[in-house]
Amino acid sequence: MGYLFTPYLIPLALVAMLSAGLALYAWSHRRTAAGAPSLAAILLAVAVWSLGYALEIAGADLDTKLLWGKLQYAGIVVLPVAWLAFALHYSQRTRWITNRSLLLLQIIPTLTLLLALTNDWHRLIWSNTTLDPDGPFLAMHVMYGPWFWVHFAYSYVLLLIGTGIIIRTLAHNVHVYRRQAIVLLAAALAPWFGNILYF
């Protein structure tokens, strides 16, 4: 297992550290505030995903990149459900958030994490992986398997519903919390732009 330094690691490492610090703050200081646990889960998921991606980029061989690619899914699968839970808390639709509903929403993400960790046996997440040396760093090039697209569609539906709930809530309350609304809307839309650029 070897690693190579590239400047692309720096922003990812900073995002991971900042997200982890904010998650700790949200959990330890604001735990009783509505939505704080789901916000902490979002931030921790972003930290895990960013750190995993940084270590994937740094990996000097395919096995190292695959290991960190798999471990990123511990953060990736948490985000959509946590985002929806946060949106429901923020909009004060807490009657929809029950242990049962959260457990049901987590079935596909849990299966996805298990399939990512065991991908070598079935190729349902990545059907093929190779190294691509042509970019600014040695990258892992993947062809996605069928379950990746199931999780992709499921995640985007949850993210879209959560974003819609946030936007609708902000539209009705924007005059009261204008600055908070602008920050929250930017936070809601940023991952969409990032994912569009990635794909």
N, C-alpha and C positions, 0 to 999 in steps of 0.2 A: 504494500500500500504506500504509494508515493504521492507527493503534493508539489505543485508548482505555484509560485506567486504570480498574480496578475492584478493590476489596479482595479479590475472589475469586482474584486472581493471587498474592497473598502466600503462602498455604499451599502452592499448587502450586510456586511458585518455591523455597520452603524445602525441600519434598520433593525437588525436582530437585537442589538443591545438596547436601543431606544424602546422597542416594542416590549421586550422583557421587563424593562424598568417600569414602563407605564402599566403593564399587566400586574406587576407586584403592587404598585401604588393603588390601582383600582381595586384589587382584592383586599389589601390590608387596610386602606383608609376609607373606602367607599362601598364596602361590601353590602351594607344595608340599603344603599341607594338603588332605586329601580333600574334594572338593566346592568348594574355594575358587574355581576358575575358573568353575564354573557359578553360584556365589553372586555373583561379580563381574559375570557376564553378566546375572543377574536385576536387580541393583542398577543397572547401566548402562541396561538396558531401561526400568526404572521412571523413571530420570532423563530419558531421551529422551521417554518418553510424557508425563510430568508437564510438562516444559518445552514440548513441542509443544502440549499442551492449554492451558497458560497462555497461549501466544501465539495459539492459536485463539480463546480467550475475549477476549483483548485486541484482536483484529482488528476493524477498524471497517467492513469491507466483506466481502462474500461471497467474493471471490477470495482475500483474505488468510486468511480462516478455512479455506477449502478447501485452500490450500497447507499450512498447519500441520496440518490434519486428515490430509492425505496423509502428511506427514513423521512424524507420530506412529506410523505403522505400522512404522517402523524399530525402534521399541521394542516395540510390541504383538506383533509376530510372533515375537520372540525369547523372550518370557516363558514360554510353555507348554513349549517344549522344554527351556529352561534349568531350569525348575522340576522337570520330570521327571528330568533329569540330576542335579540337586542331591539330589532324594529318593533316587535310586538310590545315589549316593555316600554319603549320610548313613546309609542302611540297609545299606551295605557289599555291595550287589548290583552291584558294578562289572563283573562279567563281561557284563552286559547293555549296558554302555556301550562301544561300539566306534565307530571313525570311520565305518564303514558304517551302523550303526544311527542315529547322529546325522545323517548325511547324508540317509538315507531319511526320518527324522522331520522334516527341515527342508524337504522338497519343497513341501508345502502352504503353510507360512508364506512361503517364497520367492515362490511364485506369487501369494500374497495381497499381498505388498508390491509386486510388479510391477503387479498389477491396480489397487491403490490409487493408485499413481503415474500410471497411464494411464487412470484412471476416466472422464475426459472422452470417451474414444473408444468405450467400451462400456457404461458404467453398471452394471457387475457388482458393485461394492462399494456405491455410493450411486446409487440409481435417480433420486433427486430431492433437491435441496438448496435450502433457502430460509433467509431470516433471520427470527428470531422476536424481536421487540422487547418482548414482554410480560413477560419475566422480570426478574430483578435485573440482568442484563447482556444485551447484544445477543448472542443465541445462534444457532448454526447448527442448524437443524432438518433432519434427514435422513430419507429413506425408504430402507431398505436394499435392495440388490440381491441376487440369488440367491447370488453367491459369498460375500458377507458371512456368510450363514447356514452355508455349508460351513465356512468358517474358524471361525466361532463354535462350531459343534458339535465340530470337531476340537480346538480349543483347550480347550474345557471337558472333553473326554474326557481329554486329557493332564493338565490341572490336577487333575481328579478322581482319576486314577490316582496322580499324585504325592502328593496330599494323603492318599489312602488308605495309601500306603506309609509316609509320615511318621507318621501316626496309629498304624498297626500297630507300627512300630518303637518309638515312644514308649511305647505300652502295654506292651511287653515290657521296656523299660529305664527306666521312669519312676522307679523307686526309686534308680537310680544318678545320674541327671542331672535331678532334679526341676525345678530352676529353669530349666535350659536347655530342658527339655521344655515347660514352660509358655510360655516366650517363643516357641519355635518353633511351637507349636500356635497361639498368637495370630497369629503372622506368616502361618501357613498359611491361617487362616480369615478374616483381614482382607480380602483381595481378593474373597472370595466375597460378603461383606456389602456391599462397595463396589459391586460389579457388580450385585447385586440392587437396590440403591438407584438405580443409574444407569438400569437397564432398567425 
